[in-house]
Structures are given as C-alpha cells and as structure tokens.
C-alpha cells in the first residue's frame, strides 16, 4: 500500500507548470526578436525603394542628395527602432566614413549622376545605373546598422573601419535583391 503525498504531487505539478511557462516565455522572446528583425528589414527595403526612385531623378547631383537624405532617414528610423540615441551630426559623419571606405561605390554613383548631363541616353543610362547602385547602397547601410544595433551597438561606438568589408559585401547582395525587385 502506498501513501500518497499531496504536497509531493503539488510540487511536481508546480514544477511542470514552471517548466512550461519558461518554455513559453522563451518562444515568445524568440518570436519578438524575429518580429523586431523583420520590422527592421522592412524599413531597409522601403528606404531601398526610395533609393531606387531617387536614382531616376533627372537632375545630376540632386539624385546623390536624395540618396544621402534617404540613408540618413534610414539610420534615424533604425536608431529609433533599436532605441539608440540619434544625433544627426554624428550620423552624417558615420555615413560619410562608411561611404568613403567604399570609394568605388562613390565613384560609380558620381559617374552615374554626371552621365545624366548627356541628354537622352545619358539620362536613361545614368538613371538606371544610379538607381541600382543607390538602392544597393541604402540596403547595405541598413544591413550594417541592423547588425551593429542588434549587437547592442550605438552611433557613439560605431567603427566604420571595421564595418566597411561587411558594407561592401552587402552592396553586392543589395544589387542582386534590387534586380529581383525590379523584375517583379
């Protein structure tokens, strides 16, 4: 004959409930993190589409200004999304340092914009080239800061020198994504 211990049964039941609750909390946290990342990626895609449109602005160098504004706006939005303090002056310096580290990209953007001085085919060719490059650059900027902010980084501790290689890789990835978006 066994004697049931109601306190022991309760303890087993409570422990089981605690375990299930911890598991549920873990799943909720993982889902929240995934949603947070998806929201950030959505911001990047929206801004990249603005970059795509900015590339077709027919006035040389106004397109570059629109690209810069879109990048700055993206960085502001991502800062807010990740609860990172945003200071426009710092952000501009950071973006300049990041872009300077990818000089071939800057050269292509500048040449594409200047190509628009040639009426007709220059405007079309420069616009198409700049649109893809501008969109890919914005995409790349977003990926760099999603990674940086996601790891707990801030604008104050951002090191452009260490981010440039990743930035360049993401530009190539961004070009592929933009091409796919354009085909859709």
Secondary structure in CASP SS format (residue, H / E / C, confidence):
PFRMAT SS
TARGET T0000
AUTHOR 0000-0000-0000
METHOD secondary structure of the structure
MODEL  1
X C 1.00
X C 1.00
X C 1.00
X C 1.00
X C 1.00
X H 1.00
X H 1.00
X H 1.00
X H 1.00
X H 1.00
X H 1.00
X H 1.00
X H 1.00
X H 1.00
X H 1.00
X H 1.00
X H 1.00
X H 1.00
X H 1.00
X H 1.00
X H 1.00
X H 1.00
X H 1.00
X H 1.00
X H 1.00
X H 1.00
X H 1.00
X H 1.00
X H 1.00
X H 1.00
X H 1.00
X H 1.00
X H 1.00
X H 1.00
X H 1.00
X H 1.00
X H 1.00
X H 1.00
X H 1.00
X H 1.00
X H 1.00
X H 1.00
X H 1.00
X H 1.00
X H 1.00
X H 1.00
X H 1.00
X H 1.00
X H 1.00
X H 1.00
X H 1.00
X H 1.00
X H 1.00
X H 1.00
X C 1.00
X C 1.00
X C 1.00
X C 1.00
X C 1.00
X C 1.00
X C 1.00
X H 1.00
X H 1.00
X H 1.00
X H 1.00
X H 1.00
X H 1.00
X H 1.00
X H 1.00
X H 1.00
X H 1.00
X H 1.00
X H 1.00
X H 1.00
X H 1.00
X H 1.00
X H 1.00
X H 1.00
X H 1.00
X H 1.00
X H 1.00
X C 1.00
X C 1.00
X C 1.00
X C 1.00
X C 1.00
X C 1.00
X H 1.00
X H 1.00
X H 1.00
X H 1.00
X H 1.00
X H 1.00
X H 1.00
X H 1.00
X H 1.00
X H 1.00
X H 1.00
X H 1.00
X H 1.00
X C 1.00
X C 1.00
X H 1.00
X H 1.00
X H 1.00
X H 1.00
X H 1.00
X H 1.00
X H 1.00
X H 1.00
X H 1.00
X H 1.00
X H 1.00
X H 1.00
X H 1.00
X C 1.00
X C 1.00
X C 1.00
X C 1.00
X C 1.00
X H 1.00
X H 1.00
X H 1.00
X H 1.00
X H 1.00
X H 1.00
X H 1.00
X H 1.00
X H 1.00
X H 1.00
X H 1.00
X H 1.00
X H 1.00
X H 1.00
X H 1.00
X H 1.00
X H 1.00
X H 1.00
X H 1.00
X H 1.00
X H 1.00
X H 1.00
X H 1.00
X H 1.00
X H 1.00
X H 1.00
X H 1.00
X H 1.00
X H 1.00
X H 1.00
X C 1.00
X C 1.00
X C 1.00
X C 1.00
X C 1.00
X C 1.00
X C 1.00
X C 1.00
X C 1.00
X H 1.00
X H 1.00
X H 1.00
X H 1.00
X H 1.00
X H 1.00
X H 1.00
X H 1.00
X H 1.00
X H 1.00
X H 1.00
X H 1.00
X H 1.00
X H 1.00
X H 1.00
X H 1.00
X H 1.00
X H 1.00
X H 1.00
X H 1.00
X H 1.00
X H 1.00
X H 1.00
X H 1.00
X C 1.00
END
